[in-house]
Amino acid sequence: MAGILFLALVYFVVGQAALTRNAAQTAADAAALAAAQSARDQLRAGWMEVVLEPDRWERFLDGEGYLVGPACADASVFARANRAELWDEKCRRSEEEPEGFTVTVRTQDSVGASLVPGTGDQRAVASATAVVEPKCTYTPPEEPEPSPPEETSPTPTGGPEEPGEPEEPEEEKGPILGLLCGDGEWTIDPDRPVLPDATDLFTVRLTD
């Protein structure tokens, strides 16, 4: 009878450890995705600030115009929501994927039970990496060649002074063309500049 009870306890501890390990991985996945989604939203917000200046789009098109601090703060919130915490402050920009985050968490719950010595204080640790992949490219349209200046007849000398040349009207800015997101081209209207949604600009996913 004692042997059966002991085996039952061992199976319970092993099952509890597996559940805690799965919970740790779930928390790590959620935290990494939260960091990447925060970076994605930052990218769109920063892009909107310079949406009428295509020469300043490059860092957003490359997925690099975001701050790590706010993204990792969101990762910490999602880790706590899944009964875990960032372990050893490990939320950082991924070394292998520059446009992403690697997050390591530790569970608040132990992997075992207090009845089994050495398991009550052990916690599960897991890591995950999420990346932000740009979905847009920008190709500036070719500028038309300037037309040759019109010939004018010379002004006769000795006559009355000609009035000053009227100021040329300010050239109206046309739409910004050449932004391709996925399979569709997006036109930026200077009067009402709008970008696609963040999910149309960037893909957020976990790496294998």
Order of alpha helices (4+ residues) and beta strands (2+ residues): alpha-alpha-alpha-beta-beta-beta-beta-beta-beta-alpha-beta
